[in-house]
Amino acid sequence: MRRGALAATAALLVLAAAAGLPPRGAASAAVIESMTVENGYPRTLTFRVTARADVDITDATLSYAIKGRGTLALGKPDSLERGKTVTAEVVLQVNSGQSYIPVGSEFTYSWEVQTADGQVTRSEERQFLYLPPDRQWQSVANDFMVVYYHGDRETLARAYLNAGADTYERIGRQLYGITLTTLPVKVILFANEAEMDPARPGTGGRFDAAVTTCGTKVTNDILLMIPVPCGSTDRTDTLRHELGHILNDIAGQGALAKLPAWLDEGAAVYAQSSPGDYEGAFRAAVRADRLIPFNQMVVPTSNPQLVGVFYGQAYFMVKFLVDREGPGKFAELMRTIKGGVRYDQAIERVYGLTMQQFEDAFRAAYGLAPRSAPTAAPTAAPTQRPQQAQPTAAPTKAPAQAGGGTGGDSGIDRGLLIILGLAVLLALAAVFSWLVAMMLANNRERGAGSGPGGPGPGGSPGPPTAGGR
């Protein structure tokens, strides 16, 4: 009898398995019903999942990666109310003080859902391209670049695409001999600066208010820009400039040694079809003998009125090196820095020039006398600069002042002030000592007049007492 019951049970299990039904007492895996991304540009992205199961769902985990970043990240919901049907969400901050994920980022993401009995269900992977919503984005592409645009700008987008191909060939392949590896390079073409501003990191302040930002390299595969001329008659020079920054990074930025601002910006202007207005600002500074000292070119200027001079001088410093010994030596300089040699030591190794000799030779090439002494602290190695802050800027007002005072050429020397101060203190001490001496003398004279040898008839002092003056 028992043998018959066992056989019947086994037969039922076989039939259930054949029909795809779970064994009695076992719960089926969770089912993921929907996955969505809510675009809260420019601040947040909200990843949301809805799932159901025969038993309570107790946990949910978002897994995501951004193309070109090489890392996988996990996100947990702030709260999850367990149940047989749940909706969970993870909110990513994309442009805050702590986090910046640029528009143009390509996400690959999936969800894992766990039930109370320990079963884990993983969704399929999905892709999401982060672009500002409420725009009908279109794109044109070649083998290494995609230009995203909206509105009636296809012809312009193709012009940017062609400029990118030309710059990659001329600077990347021919000058540096490098190949882009993080592809495609994505160019987000906004209608104007006001539309682009929310997408940029860290905007604001007097400097941003005083310049027009025409383009920004935010990562080595994402460029933001607007379709306006930026100091050049060729509006695509903004793309050439920002792509130049990407190529500079690959050719010269290393883990130990970094490119100084003049070398990075100068090579980016060198990638343009022409230096444009930057050349005029530089030549005005030459005429006024107001070039920026080389040891102040290591970091970008914070003075909006010197933007044109800074970019122009950086360009001509790079051009001076290229013209001096040819493109091959300049490419060697970039490789040497990338290999971990500090930029000033690399220049001495490749060109045989100290920075002081480089500056004197550069000034002599434009008919200027050498600098007799440094105007600031000695040249230091540049520190790491944020990758996302590489704007192509142009003054919004006429770039007057071919060069400003450095703060070290005028005023009284600190050592002289200290000497003068000590002299004044010594003089005051001498006057105080004299006054004390006079008071003591008067007191002694009054004491002598009250004794036996008082003053004579004419009021003259009597003989001094013992121990007197």
MOFEN-V118975 format. One record per pair of residues at least 12 apart in sequence whose C-alpha atoms are under 7 Angstrom apart, sorted by the first residue. I is the first residue (numbers start at 1). J is the second residue. D is the distance in Angstrom with one decimal. If there is no record, write none. Layout:
i->I j->J d->D
i->I j->J d->D
This chain:
i->27 j->54 d->5.9
i->27 j->55 d->6.8
i->28 j->54 d->6.4
i->29 j->53 d->6.5
i->29 j->119 d->6.5
i->29 j->121 d->6.6
i->30 j->51 d->6.7
i->30 j->52 d->5.6
i->30 j->53 d->4.3
i->30 j->121 d->6.1
i->31 j->51 d->5.5
i->31 j->52 d->5.4
i->31 j->53 d->6.2
i->32 j->50 d->6.1
i->32 j->51 d->4.2
i->32 j->52 d->6.6
i->32 j->123 d->6.8
i->33 j->50 d->5.6
i->33 j->51 d->5.3
i->34 j->49 d->5.7
i->34 j->50 d->5.3
i->35 j->48 d->5.7
i->35 j->49 d->4.6
i->35 j->50 d->6.7
i->36 j->48 d->5.3
i->36 j->49 d->6.6
i->39 j->133 d->7.0
i->41 j->132 d->6.0
i->42 j->95 d->6.5
i->42 j->198 d->6.1
i->42 j->199 d->6.3
i->43 j->93 d->5.9
i->43 j->94 d->5.4
i->43 j->95 d->5.2
i->43 j->96 d->6.9
i->44 j->91 d->6.5
i->44 j->92 d->5.5
i->44 j->93 d->4.7
i->44 j->94 d->5.3
i->45 j->91 d->5.8
i->45 j->92 d->5.2
i->45 j->93 d->6.8
i->45 j->94 d->7.0
i->46 j->89 d->6.5
i->46 j->90 d->5.7
i->46 j->91 d->4.4
i->46 j->92 d->6.3
i->47 j->89 d->5.4
i->47 j->90 d->5.2
i->47 j->91 d->6.4
i->48 j->88 d->5.7
i->48 j->89 d->4.2
i->48 j->90 d->6.6
i->49 j->87 d->5.6
i->49 j->88 d->5.4
i->49 j->89 d->6.4
i->50 j->86 d->5.7
i->50 j->87 d->4.3
i->50 j->88 d->6.6
i->51 j->85 d->5.7
i->51 j->86 d->5.6
i->51 j->87 d->6.6
i->52 j->84 d->5.3
i->52 j->85 d->4.2
i->52 j->86 d->6.5
i->53 j->84 d->5.1
i->53 j->85 d->6.6
i->54 j->84 d->6.1
i->55 j->84 d->5.5
i->55 j->115 d->6.5
i->55 j->116 d->6.5
i->56 j->82 d->5.9
i->56 j->83 d->4.4
i->56 j->84 d->4.5
i->56 j->115 d->5.7
i->56 j->116 d->5.5
i->57 j->82 d->5.4
i->57 j->83 d->5.4
i->57 j->84 d->5.8
i->57 j->114 d->5.9
i->57 j->115 d->4.2
i->57 j->116 d->6.0
i->58 j->82 d->5.1
i->58 j->114 d->5.9
i->58 j->115 d->5.3
i->58 j->116 d->5.8
i->59 j->113 d->5.8
i->59 j->114 d->5.1
i->59 j->115 d->7.0
i->60 j->76 d->6.9
i->60 j->111 d->6.9
i->60 j->112 d->5.6
i->60 j->113 d->4.5
i->60 j->114 d->6.3
i->61 j->74 d->6.8
i->61 j->75 d->5.9
i->61 j->76 d->5.3
i->61 j->111 d->5.7
i->61 j->112 d->5.2
i->61 j->113 d->6.7
i->62 j->74 d->5.5
i->62 j->75 d->4.9
i->62 j->76 d->6.4
i->62 j->110 d->6.0
i->62 j->111 d->4.7
i->62 j->112 d->6.6
i->63 j->75 d->6.4
i->63 j->109 d->5.5
i->63 j->110 d->5.4
i->63 j->111 d->6.1
i->64 j->107 d->6.6
i->64 j->108 d->5.5
i->64 j->109 d->4.1
i->64 j->110 d->6.6
i->65 j->107 d->5.7
i->65 j->108 d->5.4
i->65 j->109 d->6.5
i->66 j->105 d->6.4
i->66 j->106 d->5.5
i->66 j->107 d->4.7
i->66 j->108 d->6.5
i->67 j->106 d->5.5
i->67 j->107 d->6.4
i->68 j->182 d->5.8
i->75 j->90 d->6.2
i->76 j->90 d->6.2
i->77 j->89 d->5.4
i->77 j->90 d->4.9
i->95 j->201 d->6.7
i->100 j->201 d->6.9
i->102 j->199 d->6.9
i->103 j->130 d->5.3
i->103 j->131 d->5.2
i->103 j->199 d->6.6
i->104 j->129 d->6.4
i->104 j->130 d->5.4
i->104 j->131 d->5.8
i->104 j->186 d->6.5
i->104 j->188 d->6.9
i->104 j->222 d->6.5
i->105 j->129 d->6.0
i->105 j->130 d->5.5
i->106 j->128 d->5.8
i->106 j->129 d->4.6
i->106 j->130 d->6.4
i->107 j->127 d->5.5
i->107 j->128 d->5.0
i->107 j->129 d->6.3
i->108 j->125 d->6.5
i->108 j->126 d->5.6
i->108 j->127 d->4.6
i->108 j->128 d->6.6
i->109 j->125 d->5.5
i->109 j->126 d->5.5
i->109 j->127 d->6.4
i->110 j->123 d->5.7
i->110 j->124 d->6.1
i->110 j->125 d->4.9
i->110 j->126 d->6.4
i->111 j->123 d->5.4
i->135 j->150 d->6.6
i->136 j->150 d->5.7
i->137 j->149 d->5.6
i->137 j->150 d->4.8
i->138 j->150 d->5.9
i->140 j->157 d->6.9
i->140 j->158 d->6.7
i->144 j->183 d->5.9
i->144 j->184 d->4.8
i->144 j->185 d->6.2
i->145 j->184 d->4.9
i->145 j->185 d->4.6
i->145 j->186 d->5.9
i->146 j->184 d->6.4
i->146 j->185 d->6.3
i->146 j->186 d->5.0
i->146 j->187 d->6.2
i->147 j->161 d->6.7
i->147 j->186 d->6.0
i->147 j->187 d->4.6
i->147 j->188 d->6.1
i->147 j->189 d->7.0
i->148 j->187 d->6.1
i->148 j->188 d->5.0
i->148 j->189 d->6.0
i->149 j->188 d->6.5
i->149 j->189 d->5.1
i->149 j->190 d->6.8
i->160 j->236 d->5.6
i->160 j->239 d->6.7
i->163 j->236 d->6.4
i->163 j->240 d->6.6
i->164 j->239 d->6.8
i->164 j->240 d->6.2
i->167 j->240 d->6.0
i->167 j->271 d->6.6
i->171 j->271 d->6.5
i->172 j->247 d->6.0
i->175 j->327 d->6.2
i->175 j->331 d->6.5
i->176 j->251 d->6.4
i->176 j->331 d->5.3
i->178 j->251 d->6.8
i->182 j->221 d->6.3
i->183 j->221 d->6.7
i->184 j->221 d->6.7
i->185 j->221 d->4.3
i->185 j->222 d->5.8
i->186 j->221 d->5.9
i->186 j->222 d->4.8
i->186 j->223 d->6.3
i->187 j->222 d->5.9
i->187 j->223 d->4.8
i->187 j->224 d->6.0
i->188 j->223 d->6.2
i->188 j->224 d->5.0
i->188 j->225 d->6.4
i->189 j->224 d->6.4
i->189 j->225 d->5.3
i->189 j->226 d->5.6
i->190 j->225 d->6.2
i->190 j->226 d->5.1
i->191 j->226 d->5.9
i->191 j->227 d->6.8
i->192 j->226 d->5.4
i->193 j->226 d->6.4
i->207 j->302 d->6.9
i->207 j->304 d->5.8
i->210 j->304 d->6.1
i->210 j->395 d->6.3
i->210 j->396 d->5.9
i->211 j->304 d->6.6
i->211 j->393 d->6.1
i->211 j->394 d->5.5
i->211 j->395 d->4.3
i->211 j->396 d->4.9
i->212 j->393 d->5.6
i->212 j->394 d->5.3
i->212 j->395 d->6.1
i->212 j->396 d->5.7
i->213 j->391 d->6.2
i->213 j->392 d->5.8
i->213 j->393 d->4.6
i->213 j->394 d->6.6
i->214 j->226 d->5.6
i->214 j->228 d->7.0
i->214 j->230 d->6.1
i->214 j->238 d->6.6
i->214 j->392 d->5.6
i->214 j->393 d->6.0
i->215 j->238 d->6.1
i->215 j->242 d->6.9
i->215 j->391 d->5.5
i->215 j->392 d->5.2
i->216 j->242 d->6.5
i->216 j->389 d->6.9
i->216 j->390 d->5.3
i->216 j->391 d->4.1
i->216 j->392 d->6.2
i->217 j->242 d->5.6
i->217 j->388 d->6.0
i->217 j->389 d->6.8
i->217 j->390 d->5.2
i->217 j->391 d->6.6
i->218 j->387 d->6.2
i->218 j->388 d->3.6
i->218 j->389 d->6.3
i->218 j->390 d->6.9
i->219 j->387 d->6.1
i->219 j->388 d->5.7
i->220 j->246 d->5.3
i->223 j->242 d->6.9
i->230 j->394 d->6.1
i->231 j->276 d->5.4
i->231 j->277 d->4.9
i->231 j->394 d->6.5
i->232 j->276 d->4.4
i->232 j->277 d->6.3
i->237 j->272 d->5.1
i->237 j->273 d->6.3
i->238 j->392 d->6.8
i->240 j->271 d->5.9
i->240 j->272 d->5.3
i->241 j->268 d->4.7
i->241 j->269 d->5.7
i->241 j->271 d->5.9
i->241 j->272 d->5.7
i->242 j->268 d->6.8
i->244 j->267 d->7.0
i->244 j->268 d->4.6
i->244 j->271 d->5.7
i->245 j->264 d->6.7
i->245 j->268 d->5.7
i->248 j->264 d->6.5
i->251 j->334 d->6.0
i->251 j->335 d->6.3
i->251 j->338 d->6.9
i->252 j->334 d->4.4
i->252 j->335 d->5.7
i->252 j->337 d->5.8
i->252 j->338 d->4.5
i->253 j->337 d->6.9
i->253 j->338 d->5.0
i->254 j->337 d->6.8
i->254 j->338 d->4.2
i->254 j->339 d->6.4
i->254 j->340 d->6.1
i->256 j->340 d->5.0
i->257 j->337 d->5.9
i->257 j->338 d->6.5
i->257 j->340 d->4.8
i->257 j->341 d->5.9
i->257 j->342 d->5.3
i->258 j->382 d->6.3
i->258 j->383 d->7.0
i->258 j->384 d->6.6
i->259 j->343 d->6.7
i->260 j->298 d->4.8
i->260 j->299 d->6.5
i->260 j->382 d->5.6
i->261 j->297 d->6.5
i->261 j->298 d->5.1
i->261 j->299 d->4.9
i->261 j->300 d->5.7
i->262 j->297 d->5.5
i->262 j->298 d->6.1
i->262 j->314 d->4.7
i->263 j->314 d->6.6
i->263 j->318 d->6.5
i->265 j->311 d->6.6
i->265 j->314 d->6.3
i->266 j->311 d->6.5
i->266 j->314 d->4.2
i->266 j->315 d->3.8
i->266 j->318 d->5.6
i->267 j->315 d->6.5
i->267 j->318 d->6.2
i->269 j->315 d->5.8
i->270 j->315 d->6.1
i->278 j->308 d->5.1
i->278 j->309 d->6.5
i->278 j->311 d->6.1
i->278 j->312 d->4.3
i->279 j->312 d->5.2
i->281 j->308 d->5.5
i->281 j->309 d->5.1
i->281 j->312 d->6.5
i->281 j->402 d->6.4
i->282 j->309 d->5.0
i->282 j->312 d->5.0
i->282 j->313 d->5.7
i->284 j->402 d->5.6
i->285 j->309 d->6.9
i->285 j->402 d->4.4
i->285 j->403 d->5.9
i->290 j->402 d->6.4
i->290 j->403 d->4.8
i->291 j->403 d->6.4
i->294 j->359 d->6.6
i->295 j->378 d->6.8
i->295 j->379 d->5.0
i->298 j->382 d->6.4
i->304 j->395 d->6.5
i->305 j->395 d->7.0
i->305 j->399 d->5.6
i->305 j->400 d->6.7
i->305 j->401 d->6.8
i->306 j->403 d->6.6
i->307 j->394 d->6.9
i->307 j->395 d->6.8
i->308 j->394 d->7.0
i->308 j->399 d->6.5
i->309 j->402 d->6.6
i->333 j->346 d->6.3
i->333 j->347 d->6.6
i->333 j->350 d->6.1
i->342 j->381 d->6.4
i->375 j->408 d->5.9
i->376 j->408 d->7.0
i->448 j->465 d->6.5
